[in-house]
């Protein structure tokens, strides 16, 4: 995550430079076509997506600028002019615009009727989205009850006042966190490449670690790291986690 305001020039340079390179080929290759008299459609893509991409590249450049004087303005001047930084954004570029467009597409899919969705995964995603939007204010009406219910199902919380250590079971709590809520307790599961054979994937068991906190905003992070005051709690917890895992 970026912690400082970044000007839009950097994220635009690579995509716009690519655009100029591609469009530059479009200026050079037609001459070869005229000399060889090869069929035009055999060398160039004239489908709707290709034509739209070419038009977008032309709109992104500023052909009134001499590339030898200001190559950035020549490559990206049109894009910068036609795409001002939106309100609430510290930076804006082609990738940010693409992400925003993709999220709008996903939003339109999630707002369709459930009968228009084919797969069960799409239907589950829509239900999750609708529940988050809370159009009928069900979440507001329930208040903290859902969270308190989860706390009770995972063994309670000693701060809540109704926690009984004698009724709490570590194994059952870990099962509930992993299987019901997909949350890691003392460890997490993942699928990754086998270190001994990268051609296959294995189930990985990852142990959690203790970390100190760090303030990030407006201070020197090198001098404000907050260390754990004692290594004994860390060693005891790591030892206990090791016993549980092995």
C-alpha positions as CSV (number, residue, x, y, z in Angstrom):
1,X,0.0,0.0,0.0
2,X,1.4,3.4,-0.9
3,X,2.0,5.7,2.1
4,X,2.8,8.9,0.1
5,X,1.0,10.7,-2.6
6,X,2.4,9.7,-6.0
7,X,2.1,11.7,-9.1
8,X,0.3,10.0,-12.0
9,X,3.4,10.1,-14.3
10,X,5.0,6.9,-13.0
11,X,2.1,4.4,-13.4
12,X,1.4,5.8,-16.8
13,X,4.8,5.7,-18.3
14,X,5.0,2.0,-19.0
15,X,1.5,1.5,-20.5
16,X,1.8,4.7,-22.6
17,X,5.2,3.7,-23.8
18,X,3.9,0.4,-24.8
19,X,1.1,2.2,-26.7
20,X,3.6,4.3,-28.6
21,X,5.7,1.2,-29.5
22,X,2.6,-0.6,-30.8
23,X,1.3,2.4,-32.7
24,X,4.8,3.1,-34.0
25,X,4.8,-0.3,-35.6
26,X,1.4,0.6,-37.1
27,X,3.1,3.5,-38.8
28,X,6.1,1.6,-40.1
29,X,4.5,-1.7,-41.3
30,X,2.0,-0.2,-43.8
31,X,5.0,0.9,-45.9
32,X,6.1,-2.7,-46.0
33,X,2.6,-3.8,-47.0
34,X,2.5,-1.3,-49.9
35,X,5.8,-2.6,-51.2
36,X,5.1,-6.3,-50.8
37,X,1.4,-5.9,-51.7
38,X,0.5,-8.5,-49.1
39,X,-3.2,-8.8,-48.2
40,X,-4.0,-6.2,-45.5
41,X,-6.2,-8.5,-43.4
42,X,-3.5,-11.1,-43.1
43,X,-1.2,-8.8,-41.2
44,X,-3.5,-6.7,-39.0
45,X,-6.3,-7.4,-36.6
46,X,-9.5,-5.6,-37.6
47,X,-11.8,-7.1,-35.0
48,X,-13.8,-4.8,-32.7
49,X,-11.5,-5.3,-29.7
50,X,-8.4,-4.6,-31.8
51,X,-9.8,-1.5,-33.4
52,X,-11.0,-0.2,-30.0
53,X,-7.5,-0.8,-28.5
54,X,-5.8,1.0,-31.4
55,X,-8.2,4.0,-31.0
56,X,-7.5,4.1,-27.3
57,X,-3.8,4.2,-27.9
58,X,-4.2,7.1,-30.3
59,X,-6.3,9.0,-27.8
60,X,-3.7,8.5,-25.2
61,X,-0.9,10.1,-27.1
62,X,-0.3,13.8,-28.0
63,X,1.0,13.8,-31.6
64,X,1.3,17.6,-31.5
65,X,4.4,17.2,-29.2
66,X,7.8,16.4,-30.6
67,X,8.9,13.1,-28.9
68,X,12.5,14.3,-29.0
69,X,11.5,17.3,-26.8
70,X,9.1,15.6,-24.4
71,X,8.6,11.9,-24.9
72,X,6.3,11.5,-21.9
73,X,3.9,14.2,-23.1
74,X,4.0,12.7,-26.6
75,X,3.2,9.2,-25.3
76,X,0.8,10.1,-22.5
77,X,-0.4,13.7,-22.9
78,X,-3.7,12.7,-24.3
79,X,-4.4,10.2,-21.5
80,X,-3.5,12.8,-18.8
81,X,-5.7,15.4,-20.4
82,X,-8.7,13.1,-20.7
83,X,-8.4,11.3,-17.4
84,X,-8.0,13.8,-14.5
85,X,-7.4,12.3,-11.0
86,X,-10.8,11.5,-9.5
87,X,-11.9,12.9,-6.2
88,X,-10.6,10.9,-3.2
89,X,-7.6,9.5,-5.2
90,X,-4.0,10.4,-4.6
91,X,-2.9,8.8,-7.9
92,X,-4.6,7.6,-11.1
93,X,-3.3,5.5,-13.9
94,X,-4.3,3.0,-16.5
95,X,-4.2,0.1,-14.1
96,X,-6.3,2.0,-11.6
97,X,-8.8,2.8,-14.3
98,X,-8.9,-0.8,-15.4
99,X,-9.5,-2.0,-11.8
100,X,-12.3,0.5,-11.4
101,X,-13.9,-0.7,-14.6
102,X,-13.6,-4.4,-13.6
103,X,-15.2,-3.6,-10.2
104,X,-18.2,-2.0,-12.0
105,X,-18.6,-5.1,-14.1
106,X,-18.5,-7.3,-11.0
107,X,-21.0,-5.0,-9.3
108,X,-23.4,-5.3,-12.3
109,X,-23.2,-9.1,-12.1
110,X,-23.8,-9.2,-8.4
111,X,-26.9,-7.0,-8.7
112,X,-28.6,-9.3,-11.2
113,X,-31.5,-11.4,-10.3
114,X,-30.4,-14.8,-8.8
115,X,-32.4,-16.6,-11.5
116,X,-30.0,-15.1,-14.1
117,X,-26.9,-16.6,-12.5
118,X,-25.9,-20.0,-13.5
119,X,-23.3,-21.3,-11.1
120,X,-23.7,-21.8,-7.4
121,X,-20.6,-19.8,-6.8
122,X,-22.1,-16.8,-8.5
123,X,-25.3,-17.1,-6.4
124,X,-23.3,-17.3,-3.2
125,X,-21.3,-14.3,-4.1
126,X,-24.5,-12.4,-4.8
127,X,-26.0,-13.4,-1.5
128,X,-22.9,-12.2,0.3
129,X,-23.0,-8.9,-1.6
130,X,-26.7,-8.4,-0.8
131,X,-26.1,-9.1,2.9
132,X,-23.3,-6.6,3.0
133,X,-25.4,-3.9,1.4
134,X,-28.0,-4.5,4.1
135,X,-30.8,-2.8,2.2
136,X,-33.5,-3.7,4.8
137,X,-31.2,-2.8,7.7
138,X,-31.2,-6.2,9.2
139,X,-27.6,-5.9,10.3
140,X,-28.3,-2.7,12.1
141,X,-31.3,-4.2,13.8
142,X,-29.3,-7.2,15.1
143,X,-26.6,-5.0,16.5
144,X,-23.8,-6.9,18.2
145,X,-25.7,-10.2,18.6
146,X,-24.1,-12.0,15.6
147,X,-20.6,-11.2,16.9
148,X,-21.6,-12.3,20.4
149,X,-23.0,-15.5,19.0
150,X,-19.7,-16.2,17.2
151,X,-17.8,-15.6,20.4
152,X,-20.0,-18.1,22.3
153,X,-19.6,-20.7,19.5
154,X,-15.8,-20.4,19.7
155,X,-15.6,-20.9,23.5
156,X,-16.5,-17.4,24.8
157,X,-14.3,-14.5,25.7
158,X,-12.9,-13.9,29.2
159,X,-13.6,-10.2,28.8
160,X,-17.3,-10.8,28.3
161,X,-17.7,-12.1,31.8
162,X,-19.3,-15.5,30.9
163,X,-16.0,-17.3,30.0
164,X,-15.3,-20.6,31.8
165,X,-11.8,-21.9,31.2
166,X,-12.9,-25.4,32.4
167,X,-15.5,-25.7,29.6
168,X,-13.2,-24.3,26.9
169,X,-11.6,-26.9,24.6
170,X,-8.6,-25.8,22.4
171,X,-9.1,-28.6,19.8
172,X,-12.8,-27.8,19.4
173,X,-12.1,-24.1,19.1
174,X,-9.4,-24.7,16.4
175,X,-11.8,-26.9,14.5
176,X,-14.5,-24.3,14.6
177,X,-12.2,-21.5,13.5
178,X,-10.8,-23.4,10.6
179,X,-13.8,-25.3,9.3
180,X,-16.7,-22.9,10.0
181,X,-15.1,-19.5,9.7
182,X,-11.9,-20.1,7.6
183,X,-9.8,-18.3,10.1
184,X,-6.4,-19.3,11.3
185,X,-5.9,-19.8,15.0
186,X,-2.5,-21.1,16.0
187,X,-1.8,-22.1,12.4
188,X,-3.2,-21.8,8.9
189,X,-3.6,-24.0,5.9
190,X,-2.5,-23.2,2.3
191,X,-1.8,-24.9,-1.0
192,X,1.6,-24.3,-2.5
193,X,4.5,-25.8,-4.5
194,X,6.5,-28.6,-2.9
195,X,10.0,-27.4,-2.0
196,X,11.4,-30.8,-2.9
197,X,9.5,-31.1,-6.2
198,X,8.2,-27.8,-7.8
199,X,6.1,-29.7,-10.3
200,X,3.5,-30.7,-7.7
201,X,1.5,-28.9,-5.1
202,X,1.1,-29.9,-1.5
203,X,-1.0,-28.8,1.5
204,X,1.1,-26.5,3.7
205,X,0.6,-26.0,7.4
206,X,1.8,-22.5,8.4
207,X,2.5,-21.5,11.9
208,X,1.5,-18.0,13.0
209,X,4.1,-15.6,14.5
210,X,4.1,-12.8,17.0
211,X,5.1,-9.4,15.8
212,X,5.6,-6.0,17.3
213,X,3.5,-3.1,16.0
214,X,4.8,-0.2,14.0
215,X,3.5,3.3,13.5
216,X,3.5,4.3,9.9
217,X,2.1,7.7,9.5
218,X,4.1,10.9,9.9
219,X,6.9,9.4,11.9
220,X,10.3,7.8,11.3
221,X,9.5,4.1,11.2
222,X,13.1,3.2,11.7
223,X,13.1,4.7,15.2
224,X,9.6,3.9,16.3
225,X,9.4,0.1,16.0
226,X,7.8,-1.2,19.2
227,X,9.6,-4.4,20.2
228,X,8.1,-7.1,22.4
229,X,9.6,-6.3,25.8
230,X,10.4,-9.9,26.7
231,X,11.3,-13.0,24.7
232,X,9.9,-15.4,27.3
233,X,6.2,-15.1,26.3
234,X,7.2,-15.6,22.6
235,X,9.3,-18.7,23.4
236,X,6.5,-20.2,25.6
237,X,3.9,-19.6,22.9
238,X,6.0,-20.9,20.1
239,X,6.9,-24.0,22.2
240,X,3.2,-24.6,22.9
241,X,2.3,-24.2,19.2
242,X,5.0,-26.6,18.3
243,X,3.5,-29.2,20.7
244,X,0.0,-28.8,19.2
245,X,1.2,-29.1,15.6
246,X,3.6,-32.0,16.0
